[in-house]
Amino acid sequence: MKKLVEMLNISKSFGDVRANDNVNLDLCEGEIHGIVGGNGAGKSTLMKILFGLLKPDSGKIKINGEEKRFNSTQDAINEKIGMVHQDFVLVDTLSALDNIILGREPVKFGFIKREDVKDEVIRLIKKYGLNFNPDDMVNKLTLGEQQRIELIKILMQDAKIIILDEPTASLTVSEVDALFNILKKLKDSKKSILFISHKLPEVIEISDRISIMRQGKIYTTINKNEANVEKLTELMTGEELKLEDSFYLFSGKEPVFKLENVKLKKNREVYLNISLEVKEGEILGVVGIEGNGQKELEGILSGFIKPDGGKIFFKGQCKRNISPEWLKESKISIIPSRKIEDGLVEDFTVYENCILGRIDEKKFSKFGLLQKKIIVKEAEKLIDEFNIEPYNPYIRVKYLSGGNQQKVILARELSKNPEFLIACNPTRGVDIKSTFFIRNRLLKLKEKGAGILLITSDIDEAFSITSRIAVLYRGRITGVFNTRETDEREIGFMMLGGEKRKAG
Amino acid sequence: MKKYLKEILFLLISICGAFFISGLIILFSGEHPSEVFSIFIEGIFGSTEGILYTLFFSTPLIFTGLSVAFALKGGLFNIGAEGQLYIGSMAAAFVGFTLVNFPPVVLIPLTILVSIIGGGLWGSIAGFLKAKFGSHEVINTIMLNFIAISLVGYLSSGPFKNPGDQIPQTPLISESARIPEIHTIFPAFPETVPLNISFFIAIFSAIFAYVLLKYTKLGYEIRSVGFNPDASRLSGISLIKINLLTMFISGAFAGMVSINEVLGYRYRFLNNFSPGYGYFGIAVALLGKNHPLGVIASAIFFGAISRGGLLVDIHSDRISRDVIFVIQGIIILFVISRELMSVIAKRKKYTAL
């Protein structure tokens, strides 16, 4: 096949870090090329170079065999390259169509001529099965539909080379299927796609070829038929990863934490009503499609939202609502889903983040003065124990990769020796090695007898580490299952609003 | 090291730019730019007197600059240093002219303490409103400025007015509440300069702020809330407590302006004595990069401009006061442009991604 893009000997360093080290990558016409690799392996850097956001220190980019230089994203767009970022930003209060024309409004005599564009948009929607109404407000659309708006923007620029950075990270199962159908149609009309993801089964499903990146280099490129999850994992990390499989064995009888009809009301209507129970020594998974009450449940559990009724029990003690101070006193740890916003102080160093919420411990301050040596030592201990990279307590957390940021939160929360842990999507956006590490840590904590409430949108995660799975649908727990006695089909059915068939 | 050289180079370029533009304005006013500039520069660096005057002018700006910078470290934008310094000054003056029989050892620390508490309490009103009701501190501090200015205006022209005076001012404070001028400690310095030991108190305050923020538990919590209130809250830090304390300390720094103005210079409260120290504090903090020690350098720079401007005013008939203000403004604008540019660059970066 014809090579549409060739990236030759690309190198890029940030300070001492070689993010890309002599990378060679090519993309053929009508091909979906998957790129996998751990956090910090250099995938994003490589894509930013191709999209003109970064300039390489050395190396060449050829498009259709001709050497090109990209000084800005506009240069890349002119070569028919488009990119959908992981965290795309749309204007919530505008319609889909308005978002599409934003920034290059077709103006005639000072008025916006929407209709011309609308026809084109509708044509593209039909052609590729994008399936949304361009007149809908963005805030009414699902994340999957919003992503399609981004795709349309790129297609309107007549892009032939499409870069997708972690496109499935926050999509539900059915939305992923829809996206893959679109990608196949794009492929059929000779578009070439670079697909970056952490989720190996998805990459294997959609890609024609898969490149594995490791420490800034392309380690190898393999064809789809040679790939399987185990092999990719091994190629990515250079080691075999395993979960400690003791998780079904022990589950205590005493409930540690209990919610009883905890309600939220809006306009007198109860839109959230949750009862659940976490026993000591078990991981209870709460799964559901995003938007069924996960955010609200997390808000109540972290003390940001006051419930409108119901009771909360912790070790027999009854509460009406939760406050962060109470969580701290009761030694309940929480791993928030928004790690940067709620879990870390980005501009603080690693060692300062390690004591967030632990600053009141006597050893860390004397007469109001911080005991920096002791704090740094504690941080070094955690860095060591949790393999946080780089090994440097003085680095600001914002310079760490996503997986390592998550490890900092995990390390800090576990160092509080919690009896109960609330973990919200603890491995979202985290590379596979760290994912295994984090899950093993949760299992270890559970073995020590702590109860864990795992709120996750990743069914695989629920099946790999929980003892029981509760399904959250439209603000209610519609069923609780022993993990061993159910399967993904049944849970998937329940997540879409199915009735429970058997007692759990 | 290279970074600092670049900063200094940029500073020099912007000062040259400022002199060029103000040179044009001076030409239009009918004076020789070179002459005016030499008066300006000589006024600042030409004599011990000039240098000491510069430090005198910079003293209140160190306090207000600290006030703004400290609040910003805690994530709060304190526009209210002006009101806080008035309340602190009135409180200090009141104690100073009432408790006349106290000895200096008691009265001086007491008046200083009162000014700290006065400014601090006035500041913490905004902190309380922010923490409790979420109302924005910018609006609240501005409104509290109006209230404070009216309040001290009333007090200085009403109940606390010095009987018989034509202007709204309080009686003189007791001799034993006054702090010594610099020439009483260093007799070699000229007596004409009102620089007093409040300058050293200002330097000490900056160091205090630096240590507090960097090395104490409270400072850790203040910075944590300043960077990320949500994560701080979730970790169990009480936002109400930290917002209150941040604004108290910030207001206290502003209140300490009275040490220079009331205890060290005027020896009384004069209505409207501040030419806008509180607002200048915002620019001082910006130029000092919100660093307590940077604030000292930045305040001295502002002090120098005031001193130079004053001399030009005295020496030239053709250049009016307003033109001097314009020139001062241009210099400040050019120097601060570096900060503005980095703010704009940051914003650009976000839209690019």
Interface residues (C-beta under 8 A of the other chain):
Chain A: L53 T73 H85 S302 G303 F304 P324 E325 L327 K328 I334 P336 E341 D342 G343 L344 V345 E346 D347 F348 E352 L356 G357 I359 D360 F364 S365 G368 L369 L370 K372
Chain B: Y215 T216 K217 L218 G219 Y220 E221 R223 S224 F227 N228 D230 A231 S232 R233 L234 S235 G236 I237 S238 A352 L353
